[in-house]
Amino acid sequence: MLEFDKAVSEAHLKASGWDMGAFGHSNPFECHFVYVHDVDAKDVRLFSIHKSHLDAVPVPTDIPNSVLAYLVAESLSDIRQGTLEAGRDNAFLPKLIAYTKCTKAYALWVKEGKQRLHFIINVYRSKQGVEKTMLRPFVADSEDVVLNATDMMRYSKQVIDMDSARHPGWFV
């Protein structure tokens, strides 16, 4: 990444309340974003996916969504614990893309014909171990390049409140 592009990216992300984190692309304008809020661990992360990478991966039909969710949850646990660095793991991004593309939230986003994907994953029950971890994906409707961190947390909280009212067993 050129130093100028890096400086522009860093300034744009910082203005939205994020640090560079797992962002490793030339600029945020060429990316979609995945925001992860691990509710139990109070851990919030931002991952970028270059638009061409998302477009290049077909929707997985041979791997069940539950398996992809488990693989992503396992990687997120390792990232949170510091035993895995997302930017250095060649398998993390393909797992994240495959999981994203097999969700109903992504299918609805595609159907609506939106240009920018802001894919949010609330992670429930992570402290109970990877086997019990539950991923709750949804898409934020925004044309912003990057969701402001405060707005992302507001969306996440709305879904948490809705889920806890409709599915209290998810939070036991």
C-alpha positions in Angstrom: 0.0 0.0 0.0 1.4 3.4 -0.9 2.1 5.7 2.1 -0.4 8.3 0.7 -3.2 5.7 0.4 -2.4 4.4 3.8 -2.6 7.9 5.3 -5.9 8.6 3.6 -7.3 5.3 4.7 -6.1 5.8 8.3 -7.6 9.3 8.4 -11.0 8.1 6.9 -11.2 5.2 9.4 -10.2 7.3 12.3 -12.8 9.9 11.5 -15.4 7.1 11.7 -14.1 5.9 15.1 -12.0 2.9 13.9 -8.3 2.2 13.8 -6.5 0.4 10.9 -7.0 -3.0 12.6 -7.4 -5.7 10.0 -7.7 -3.1 7.2 -5.0 -4.0 4.7 -6.3 -2.7 1.3 -5.4 0.2 -0.8 -8.4 2.3 0.3 -11.7 1.9 2.0 -13.6 3.0 -1.1 -12.8 -0.3 -2.8 -14.0 -2.4 0.2 -17.0 -3.9 1.9 -16.9 -4.1 5.7 -17.7 -6.8 8.2 -18.2 -5.5 11.8 -18.0 -8.1 14.6 -19.4 -7.4 18.1 -18.6 -10.1 20.5 -21.3 -9.3 23.1 -19.9 -11.4 26.0 -16.3 -10.4 25.5 -17.2 -6.8 24.8 -14.9 -7.0 21.8 -15.6 -5.0 18.6 -13.6 -5.5 15.4 -13.8 -4.3 11.8 -12.6 -6.4 8.9 -12.4 -5.2 5.3 -13.1 -7.3 2.2 -12.0 -6.0 -1.2 -15.1 -5.8 -3.4 -13.4 -8.0 -6.1 -12.7 -10.7 -3.5 -16.3 -10.8 -2.4 -17.4 -10.9 -6.0 -15.0 -13.7 -6.9 -16.1 -16.2 -4.3 -19.2 -18.2 -5.3 -22.0 -18.7 -2.8 -21.0 -22.0 -1.0 -23.4 -24.8 -1.7 -21.3 -27.8 -0.5 -20.6 -26.6 3.1 -23.5 -26.2 5.5 -23.9 -22.7 7.0 -23.5 -24.2 10.5 -20.0 -25.5 9.6 -19.0 -22.1 8.2 -20.4 -20.4 11.3 -18.4 -22.7 13.5 -15.2 -22.0 11.5 -15.7 -18.3 11.7 -16.5 -18.4 15.4 -13.4 -20.5 16.0 -11.2 -18.0 14.2 -12.8 -15.0 16.0 -12.1 -16.7 19.3 -8.4 -17.2 18.3 -8.2 -13.6 17.2 -9.8 -12.3 20.4 -7.3 -14.5 22.5 -4.4 -13.2 20.4 -3.4 -16.6 19.1 -4.4 -15.7 15.5 -3.7 -12.5 13.6 -6.4 -12.1 10.9 -4.2 -10.3 8.5 -1.6 -13.1 8.6 -4.0 -16.0 8.3 -4.7 -16.9 4.7 -7.7 -19.0 5.7 -9.6 -16.3 7.7 -10.8 -14.1 4.9 -12.1 -17.0 2.7 -14.0 -18.4 5.7 -15.5 -15.0 6.5 -16.5 -14.4 2.9 -18.0 -17.9 2.6 -20.0 -17.5 5.8 -21.2 -14.0 4.8 -22.3 -15.2 1.4 -24.3 -18.1 2.7 -26.5 -16.0 5.1 -30.0 -14.8 4.4 -28.8 -11.3 5.3 -26.4 -11.3 2.4 -29.0 -12.8 0.0 -31.4 -10.0 1.0 -28.7 -7.4 0.5 -27.9 -8.8 -3.0 -31.7 -8.8 -3.9 -32.0 -5.2 -2.9 -29.1 -4.3 -5.3 -27.2 -2.2 -2.8 -23.6 -1.1 -3.7 -22.0 -1.1 -0.3 -22.1 -4.0 2.2 -22.0 -3.3 5.9 -22.3 -6.8 7.3 -22.6 -6.9 11.1 -22.2 -10.1 13.2 -23.3 -10.1 16.8 -21.5 -12.9 18.6 -23.5 -14.4 21.4 -22.3 -17.0 24.0 -18.6 -16.8 23.1 -17.5 -17.3 26.7 -19.2 -20.7 26.7 -16.8 -22.0 24.1 -16.7 -22.2 20.3 -19.2 -25.1 20.2 -21.9 -22.9 21.9 -21.0 -19.6 20.2 -23.8 -18.2 18.1 -23.3 -15.8 15.2 -26.2 -13.4 14.5 -25.6 -11.7 11.1 -27.4 -8.7 9.7 -26.8 -5.9 7.3 -26.9 -2.2 8.1 -28.6 -0.1 5.4 -26.0 2.7 4.8 -24.2 4.2 1.8 -21.4 5.4 4.1 -18.0 4.2 3.1 -17.4 2.9 6.6 -20.1 2.9 9.3 -19.3 5.2 12.2 -18.4 3.1 15.2 -21.2 4.7 17.2 -23.7 3.9 14.6 -22.5 0.4 14.3 -22.9 -0.1 18.0 -26.4 1.4 17.8 -27.4 -1.1 15.1 -25.9 -3.9 17.1 -27.7 -2.9 20.3 -31.1 -2.7 18.4 -30.6 -6.3 17.2 -29.5 -7.5 20.7 -32.6 -5.9 22.2 -34.8 -7.5 19.6 -33.1 -10.9 19.9 -33.3 -10.9 23.7 -37.0 -10.2 23.6 -37.8 -12.8 20.9 -35.2 -15.4 21.9 -34.3 -15.1 25.6 -32.8 -18.6 25.5 -30.0 -17.3 23.3 -28.7 -15.3 26.2 -28.6 -18.0 28.9 
